[in-house]
Amino acid sequence: MASSGNHEKIRLTLGATGLLEKFGNRIYSVVDVEKPKPAPDIFLYAARQMTVDPADCVVIEDTPTGVRAGVAAGMYVLGFCANTPDYRLKEAGADAVFADMRLLPALLQSASQPLIAADEPQTARR
């Protein structure tokens, strides 16, 4: 979890939703980095801490600022458009948008499958 909130707010929110235990000690706050979103710092920091290549990460964002940060980090970005018009998230660079969290597992599964371009058989892309 990489968020613009501080650690206390993140833990409170995740606790209220019953998700806190799912993240363990993998919670990263913007207070841990130099620049806030739309700079990619928080996402790149989280990837470094988990020793994961940014290109192998998926960002789920609900604001254009967050989408731009994920794009700048070189990550695959899903825009959650329940409270923000989908076109704003698309304009910011979201790879896909969705309004129903029940769709998230399928979107994550799709994001984890590299797509091979027919004209470039050696190049894997999302």
C-alpha positions as CSV (number, residue, x, y, z in Angstrom):
1,M,0.0,0.0,0.0
2,A,1.5,3.3,-1.1
3,S,-0.6,6.3,-0.1
4,S,-0.6,10.1,0.1
5,G,-1.9,9.7,3.7
6,N,0.3,9.5,6.7
7,H,0.9,6.2,8.4
8,E,-1.7,6.7,11.1
9,K,-4.4,7.6,8.6
10,I,-3.5,4.7,6.3
11,R,-3.7,2.2,9.2
12,L,-6.9,3.7,10.5
13,T,-8.5,3.4,7.0
14,L,-7.2,-0.1,6.3
15,G,-8.3,-1.2,9.8
16,A,-11.9,0.2,9.3
17,T,-12.2,-1.8,6.0
18,G,-10.7,-4.9,7.5
19,L,-7.7,-4.8,5.1
20,L,-4.9,-3.9,7.5
21,E,-3.8,-7.4,8.2
22,K,-3.5,-8.1,4.4
23,F,-0.8,-5.5,4.0
24,G,1.4,-6.4,7.1
25,N,4.4,-4.2,7.2
26,R,4.1,-3.3,3.5
27,I,2.6,0.2,4.0
28,Y,4.3,3.2,2.5
29,S,3.4,6.8,3.1
30,V,4.2,9.9,1.2
31,V,5.9,11.1,4.5
32,D,8.6,8.6,3.7
33,V,9.6,10.3,0.4
34,E,10.8,13.7,-0.7
35,K,8.1,14.6,-3.2
36,P,4.3,13.9,-3.1
37,K,2.2,12.8,-6.0
38,P,2.2,13.6,-9.0
39,A,5.9,12.8,-8.5
40,P,6.4,9.0,-8.7
41,D,8.5,8.9,-5.5
42,I,6.0,7.0,-3.3
43,F,5.4,4.3,-5.8
44,L,9.1,3.9,-6.7
45,Y,9.9,3.8,-3.0
46,A,7.3,1.1,-2.4
47,A,8.7,-1.0,-5.3
48,R,12.3,-0.6,-4.0
49,Q,11.3,-1.6,-0.5
50,M,9.6,-4.8,-1.8
51,T,12.5,-5.4,-4.3
52,V,10.0,-5.4,-7.3
53,D,10.7,-3.9,-10.7
54,P,8.3,-0.9,-11.2
55,A,7.3,-2.4,-14.6
56,D,5.9,-5.4,-12.7
57,C,3.7,-3.2,-10.4
58,V,0.0,-2.3,-10.6
59,V,-1.2,1.0,-9.2
60,I,-4.9,1.5,-8.3
61,E,-5.7,5.2,-8.2
62,D,-8.8,7.3,-7.9
63,T,-7.5,10.7,-8.8
64,P,-5.8,12.1,-11.8
65,T,-2.8,13.2,-9.7
66,G,-2.3,9.6,-8.4
67,V,-2.7,8.2,-12.0
68,R,0.0,10.6,-13.2
69,A,2.3,9.5,-10.4
70,G,1.8,5.8,-11.3
71,V,2.4,6.5,-15.0
72,A,5.5,8.5,-14.2
73,A,6.7,5.5,-12.1
74,G,6.4,3.3,-15.2
75,M,3.7,1.1,-13.6
76,Y,0.5,-0.3,-15.0
77,V,-2.3,2.0,-13.7
78,L,-5.9,1.1,-13.0
79,G,-8.2,4.1,-12.5
80,F,-11.0,3.6,-10.0
81,C,-13.7,5.9,-11.2
82,A,-16.4,5.6,-8.6
83,N,-15.9,9.2,-7.5
84,T,-13.9,10.7,-10.4
85,P,-15.2,10.7,-14.0
86,D,-13.5,8.0,-16.0
87,Y,-12.4,10.4,-18.7
88,R,-10.3,12.4,-16.2
89,L,-8.5,9.2,-15.2
90,K,-8.0,8.2,-18.8
91,E,-6.7,11.7,-19.7
92,A,-4.2,11.3,-16.9
93,G,-2.9,8.1,-18.4
94,A,-4.7,5.2,-16.7
95,D,-4.3,2.0,-18.7
96,A,-7.8,0.9,-17.7
97,V,-10.7,2.3,-15.6
98,F,-13.4,0.7,-13.5
99,A,-16.2,1.8,-11.2
100,D,-17.0,-1.5,-9.5
101,M,-14.5,-3.0,-7.0
102,R,-15.9,-6.5,-7.8
103,L,-14.1,-6.1,-11.2
104,L,-10.7,-5.6,-9.5
105,P,-9.6,-9.3,-9.3
106,A,-10.2,-9.8,-13.0
107,L,-8.4,-6.6,-13.8
108,L,-5.4,-7.6,-11.7
109,Q,-5.4,-11.0,-13.4
110,S,-5.4,-9.4,-16.8
111,A,-2.6,-7.0,-15.8
112,S,-0.4,-9.9,-14.7
113,Q,-0.6,-11.5,-18.1
114,P,1.8,-10.0,-20.6
115,L,0.4,-9.3,-24.0
116,I,2.5,-10.3,-27.0
117,A,2.2,-8.0,-30.0
118,A,1.5,-10.0,-33.2
119,D,4.1,-8.0,-35.1
120,E,6.7,-8.2,-32.4
121,P,6.8,-11.8,-31.2
122,Q,9.8,-11.2,-28.9
123,T,8.4,-8.1,-27.1
124,A,6.1,-8.6,-24.1
125,R,3.8,-5.6,-23.4
126,R,0.8,-5.0,-21.2
